[in-house]
Amino acid sequence: MRKLTRDCACGLAAMAALLSAGAGCQKRGEAEPFGKTFYVGGASNFDAFSNGVPDGLREAGYRGHVQTFIWTMSFNPLLDQLVTVNAKARAGLLAREIEDYYKRYPNNQVNMIALSAGTGVAVWALEKLPSNVRINNLVLLGSSLSHDYDVTDALRHIDGKIYVFHSTQDAVLAAVRFYGTIDGERGVDSAGQVGLRVPPGAEDRIVNTGWSRKYMRFGWAGGHTDCISSRFIRHVVSPLIKDNTQGPAAADSEATPARVTAGSRRGGG
């Protein structure tokens, strides 16, 4: 218990350092009026400074603000993967950030891209949103959520679709099957391996896309993290992400419900 507490404390300190270090690189005020995309990375902070997602979106012409949301508490992937209470608590903070942006720009597009264990944080954040706050599309990459996780509650806060990119070549998720998914299941396939089960009535709301050799030219060789290469984001993911072509004027128009762009057992809490 002492070691776990010490690891958590060190992880939180490191996370604070990462947040402060990355803050100076953000041009939030200039970009936010054009929309916002939250990138929720994987466990252990390994991709905290990865530029693949923001670079890929900008290369594709996206003008909105791309924010990397750091939810992890350590540099130990198993600790972040298995201590679900932290992931769900951070999901609540992410939900508040989405709601805050909605209040300031009620007509703007909001999207989410999430990787690995971060897909659980993204889905739980959607479940925690107020009923009037919605996003456009959610993109799940290498998801370590159980393939049969019930996303019905999350879908209520999505106007568009959930896009799931999955690969049976993902060796990391093969290990997750043994250690446990981000939602605490063992001995089951992850959505990032076989796709996400579609809840009844949501057949047109979830798009499962399996890896094939054609994606290799964009940098995704079927592995766990090569799907966040700037080439893959630019050519494959960016068409799913929208910004606001009207720019700053969108913030001055009359408020309407936000449009934010982001299977089955039970939902998260």
N, C-alpha and C positions, 0 to 999 in steps of 0.2 A: 504493500500500500504506500509506504514511504517513497519507493522508487517511482511508482505511478504518479504520485503527487509532485515529485521533483521533476519528472518528465513533462508533466502538464504545465508546471510553472515556467520551465525553460522554454517550452513550446510557445506559450502565450507571450513571453518576452520577445522571442524571435519573430512571432507574428506581428507584434507591434512595430518592431524594427522594419519589417518588410513593408508594412502599411505606410510608415513615415517615409521610407526610402522611395516608394513608388509614387507618393503623392505629388512630388515636384514634377513628375513627367506628365501628369494629366493636364489637358487643356479643357477642363470641364466646362468652364463658363462659355468658351467659344463654340464647343461642339454640342452641348446638351440641347440647344434649341432645335437641332436637326434630328433629334431622336436619341435613343440610348439602347445599347446592348450590354447586358451583364454577361461576363464570362466567369463561370464557376469552375475552377480547376480541380484537379485530383488531389489525392491524399499526400501528405508529407511535404507540402510546399515545393515539390520538385519543379513545378512549372510556374512558380510565382513570378519569375522574371521572363518567362517565355513571351516572345513578341509574335508568335505565329498567328494567333487569333486577331489581335489588333492590326498587324501588318497586312494580313490577308484581306481583311475587310476594307482597309484603306486603299490597298492596291486595286480593289474592285470598284472603288469610287464611293464607298460608304462615308458619309459626312458626319454621322452622329457620334456621340461619345461612347467609347468602349471602356467599360470599367471591369477590371479584374477583382472579383470579390473573393477575399481570402477568408476561409472558414476553418482551416486546419489549426491544430494546437501543438503540433510536434513535427519532427523530421522523421518520424517512424510511421511508415504507411499502415502497418497493422494496427497501431494505436488509433490512428484517425479512422480507419475502416471499421473497427470494432466498438469504439466508444460512441455509440449512436446518440447518446444524450447530448454530446457536444454538437454533433452535426445538426440535430433538430433545433438546438438553441440558436445556432448561427443561422439556420433557415428563418427563424423569426426575425432576426436582424435584417436579413436580405429582403424579407417581405416588407419591412418598414421602409427600406430604401426605395423599393419599387413604389410603394404608396406615396412617399415623399415626392418622388419625381412626377407621379400622376397629378398630385395636387398643384405642382408648379407648371406642368405642361399637359393638361388633360386631353389634348387632341393628338399628342405625339405617339409615334410608334415606339414600343418597347419590345425587345427581343431578349431571349436568353440562349446561350450556348453553354453546355456543361460537359465535363469530362469525368469518366470513371466514378469515384465515390461522390464527386461534386454533383452528379446527376440526382442523387438522393436529396441533397441540399436544395437543389433547384425545384424539384417536384414538391418537397415539403413546404418551401416558401410559397409556392402557388396555392397550396392547400390552406395556408394561413392568411391569405389576402382577404380584405373586406369584399363583400359581395359585388360592389360596384367597380372594382378595380380588375382590369383584364389586360392580358398581353396578346401579342400577335402570334408568334411562333416560338416553340421550344425545340432546340436541337440537342439530342443526346448522343455523345460520342463515347464509345467504349464503356457503356453504362454498367456499373456493378450493382444496380438494382436487380432484384429477382425478376425473371422474365414474366412472371405472372402477377407482378405487383399491380394493384388496382389503382389506375390513374383517373378514375371517374371524377373525384373531387378536384383534382388539378385541372382537368379539362373544362370545368365550369369557369375557369379564369383564363381560358385561351380562346381567342377568336379564330385563330388559324388552326394549325396542326402541330402534332408532336412528330418530329422527324428523328428516327432512330437508325444510326449507322452501326452495324454489328458485323462481327467476324469470328468464325470458328478457329482462325489462326491466332487468336489473342491468347498468348501463354499466361499473361497476368490473370486474366479472368478464369482460366482453367484452375489456377491456384485458389482464386476467390471461392470457387465451388467447394473447396475443402475447408478454407478458413471461415467463410461466411460472407454474405452479401452486405451491402451498406444498410439494408433494412433487416439484417439479423437472421437470414435464412441460410442453412447449410445443406449441401447435397443437391442444390438446384442450379440450373443454368442461369446465368445473368442475361439481362436484356442485351448487353453488349456482345454476347455470344450468338444468340439465336433470334433476337428481336423481342419486341414487347407484345404480350398478348393483348388483343383488342377487346375492350369491354363491350357488352351487347349495346347496339345502337350507335357505336362510335366507329363503324367500319371506314368512314371517310375522314376520320380525324387523326388517325395514326398511320404514318408511312414508314414501314420497315424496309431498309435497304441493306442487303448483304454485300460483303466485300467480294469483288471480282478483280481479275487481273487488269481490267481497264483502268482501275484507280491508281495503279502503280505509277503511271505517268504524272500523276498529281501528288505523288509522295506518300500515298497510303498503301503500304505493303501488307496490310492486314494486321499489323501490330497494335499495341495498346495506345501508344502516344504519337505515332507518326501521322495520325489523323488530325493533329493540330498544327501540321506544317502550314506555312503561309500559302503554299501552292494549293493544298487541298481546301483550305478555307476560302481562298480567292475563287477557285473554279467550281467547287461543288457546294460549299455551305453558303457563300455570300448571296446566291440567288434567292435564298430562303429568308434573308434579312432585309428589311426595308427601313429607309429613313424618311424624314419629312421633307419633301421637295420645296415646300413653302418656307422652310427655315424659321427664323425668329418670329415671323408673323403668326405662326401657329399658336404661340403662347398667348396671343392677344385675342384670339377668337373665343366665341362662347363655349363654355365648358360642356363637354359631352363625355360619355363613358370612354375611358382610355382603351386603346387598341394595342396590346402588347404581344409580339410574336415570340413563342418558346420554340391492355392488359390485365389472371387477375386474382389477387388475394385480398388483402385489406389495405386501406389507406393509412398514411402516417398520422401522428398526433401533433 
